[in-house]
């Protein structure tokens, strides 16, 4: 999106100025607030941060035999590929801060999914689980052809559902791990999933907005409310599908109340590693990016996942049966 319209978030103690043009208002301010010029400290604290502060490259991948183009951020040169899928209403930049840490030991790919960020597709509102899974597989094939490196799918919320369903398809012979981050129902996510990390918000929030010239204000890039027909498909039977995936698995939660009966039993049986990350909101990777990056790198190390798969075992290593971590 064009960040030239973005102003800074007004400080609470800033003086009111009714004469400021509406186009200079903050993307984060409510229209009902009086127009106030931002202070210098506010401008510095809340101004947008570019993707290149965290990722090494960005590119648009055009899918053959279609008019779909997906925007991809990449970082790192060696190791397995940590392939990140964001939640509904977010973007690939949701993983920006954590990518800058993960890339020290692994490659990171973060995608703007259909209808999100800078990706452009023929049908922006088709967020069915089938379409999203096909998009991910098409992107991976476009990037790596028939010989992909070891892939660890990392999905947050809606992206976690996509990651699980892609893993369950067993269509990636080099898939070496699965990480699901705080999958919760969409209504809860939209109403309660605010960010708590200002730096991450500076990097990721601008990509979730676009400027509407006709309304002279910012609106959300993703019309998530118009995709409600697909929400059930994201989550229906997801716990059992997650447990059935035959790769090492890590579940990151912001609270233990997210566990349902299937996951509780599976966790007690040691079928996956679980970490409850305290003092965070829904977007764990944004609120505590350093801790999130450490958890991902520890998962790779714990399961001996290298650039070509699980070292010493080859591809298709059985599910991780180590003790859960909380």
N, C-alpha and C positions, 0 to 999 in steps of 0.2 A: 504494500500500500504506500501511498505517497505520504511520507511523514512530515512534509513541509507545513501541513496544517496544524501539527501537534504543538500545543503550548505546554506549559508546566502546570502541575496541580496547584491551585491556590493555597497558600498558607492560611491557617485559621486566623492569624493576626494581621493579614493583609488588609489594606484599606479598600473600601468599595469604590468602583469607578464604573458608572453606568454607561460611559461613552466608549468602552472598549468594543471593537467589532466582534460579533459572535463567532466568526471563523477562527479567532485567536483563543477561544476558550479551550480549556483542557479537555482531552478525550475522556477523562475520568470524572469530570464534573457533571452535576445534574443541571438541567436547563433552568431549573427554578432558582439556582444560586445567583446572586448579583454578580455582575461582571467586575472582576478585580484584576489589576495587573499583577503578574507573579513577581515575587521577590527574587533576588539573585540566588539565594540559597535554595528556593523552591525550583528554579530553573535547572540548577545543577543536580539536585536530588532526584527529580522525576523525569528528566529529559530522556527520550528514547536512546537506546544503545544498539549499535549495528550488529548484525549477525557475525561479522568477521572478528569480533572481539572473542568469539568462542569457537566457531567452526573455521575450517581451513578453506572450504569451497562451497559454492552453491551452484546448482544447475537445474535446467528444465529438461525432463526426460519425456520425449514424445513416444507414446506407445504405438508400435506399428499397426497399420490397418485400422486406425481409429483417429479421432480428433482430440484425444485426451492427452494432456500434458501435466506431469506431476513435478512439483518443485521439491528438490532434495538438497539437504545440507549434509556435508560430510566432513569428517575430521579423523586424523590419525593415519598412519601408513602401514602398521604391522598388526598382527594378531587376528583373532576372530572378528567377525562383524557383529557389532551390537546394533541391531536394527530396531529403531524406536518408532512406536506408533502412538500418537497423542490421543487425548480424549475428545469427546464431542464439544465443539466450540473453541478448542485450543488450536495450536499449530505445531509444526515441527520444532519451532523455537522454544517450546515448552521444555525441551531437553538441553537448551543452550548451555546453562551454567554447569550442569553435570557432564556434558560432552567435553568441556575443556579439561576435565580431570580424567575421564575415562580414556581419552585419546592417548594418554601417556603409555597405556599398555594394550590398547585394543583399537580397532577401527570403529567409528561411530557413523551411522546413517540415520538421519531423522527426516521423515517425509511429511509434507503437507497432504493430508488425505483429501479425497474428493469433497468438493464444496468448502474447503478450508484453505487458509493462507493464500499462497500465490499459485496454487494448482488451478488448472482450467479444464473442465470436462464438459461433455455434451449435456449430461444430466446431473446438475449439481445437487439435486435433492434425492437422488437414489442412493440412500445410505443403508440399503439392505445388507445383511451380513454376507450374502453371496457375492454381491458386487464389490464390497470392500475387500473381501478375501481375494477375489480375482484381480483386483487392482494391485494388491501387495505382491502376488505371484508374478504379475506382468512387470512390475517395477524391478523385482529381483532378477527376472530373466533379461530385462533390458540392460541392467547394470552388469550382470556377470555371465550371461549366456548360459550354456549348458554345463559349465564347470564352476559353480559358485564356491566360495570359501565356506568355512564353518559359520553358520548363522545362529545367533542367539536373539530370539524375538523378545522385545521388551514392549509391553503395552500398558498404557494408563487408561483406566476407566473404559470408555468405548473401545479404545485401541487395545485394551487388554482382552476384550471379547474377541476382537479381530485376530489377535495373536493366537489365542486358544483355538479358534476355529481353523486357522491356517495350519497350526501344528497338528490338529486332529485329522486333517486331510492327508497327511503323510506324503505331501507332494514335494517336499524339500528333502532330498536325500542327505544333504549336509547340515540339516538342522541339528544343533547340538545342545540347545537349552531354551527354556521358556521362563520369562519373568513377567508376572502380572502385578500391576500396581493399583491397589485400592479401587476395584471395580464396585461401583454402587449404582443404584437406579438413577436415571437421568434427572428426574425431578429434584432429587436431593442434591445432585451435583450442581445443577444450574442455580438452585436457591441458596446453597450453603457452601459452595466450593471456592470461596474467595482466596486470593493469594496472600501470603504473609511475608514474602521476601521482596523488598522493593527493587533490588537489582534484577531479579528474575522478571518482575513485572515490566521493568523498563525494556528488557530484551524481547519478551514474548507478547505482551498485551497489544502493542501496535499492529501486529500481524493478525490479530483477531478482529480488527475494526477496519472500516473503510469510510471514506468521506462521501456523504451524499450531498451533491451540489444543490439539488432541488430543495432539500430540507435545511441546508446550511448547517449540518451537524454530522456527528459520527453515528454510524449504526454498526451493528454486528455483521461481520463478514459472512458468517454461517447462519442460515435461516433454520436453526435447529428445531424450532417449534413446528415447522412444516414437515418434519420427518418423523413425527410421532408414530406413524404406522409401522416403522421399522424397529422401534425400541424393544419391543418384546422379543424379537428375533435375536437381539444382541445378547440377552441374558437368560433366555429360557434354557434350562438344563445345563447351564454353563459350568457349574461346579463338577458335575459328573464327567463332562467332556474334558475339563481341565485335569481331573484325576486320571483319565484314560490315556493322556498323552505320554508316549513312551520315551521321554527325555528328562534330564534333570530339570526340576521345577522349583521356582522361588516365588512365594506370595508375599508381597509387601503391603501392609495394612496400616491405616492411620488409627484404627481402633479395633479391638478384638470383637466388637459387636457385629462386624461384617461377616463373621463366620456363620454359615448355615449348618444344618445337620451333616450333610455329606462331607463338607470340608472339615468339620470338627472331628468326625470319625477318621477321615483320611489323614489329618494332622496327627492324631493319636497313633495311627498305624505307621507313621513315618514315611508317608508316600510323597511328601514334599517338604521343603524347608520353608519356614514361615518366620517373618520378622514383623513385629508390631513397632512401628516407628513413632515414638512418643512426641507430643507437642508439635504436631504438624496438622495441616488441613488436608483437604482431598488431594491436592497436587503435591505429593511428597517430593517428587523430583525437583520441584521449584522451590519449595519451602526450605528444604535442607539438602541442597545439591551436592555438597561435599560428602555428607553421610550416604546419600543415595549412590554416588559414584563409588564409594568404598564398598558398599553392599554388592554392587554389580561386579566389581573387580574381585571381591572375595568369592562370589559365586563362580566366576570363571576359574579361579585358582582352586577352589574346593573341589570342583568337578573336572579339573585338569583339561579344560577346554582350550585348545590351541587353534592356530590358523587353519588346520586341516581337520579338526574334529576333536573328539575326546582322546587325548593322548594315551596310548597304550591299550586302547580298546577299539579304536576305529569308530565309524559312524554308527548311529543307532544304539548308543549306550543305553542300558536300562535306566529307569527312573531313579532319581536320587533317593536313597533310603537312609540318609544320615539323620541325626537328631534335629528336631526343630529348634529354632533359635527365637527367643522373644526378648 
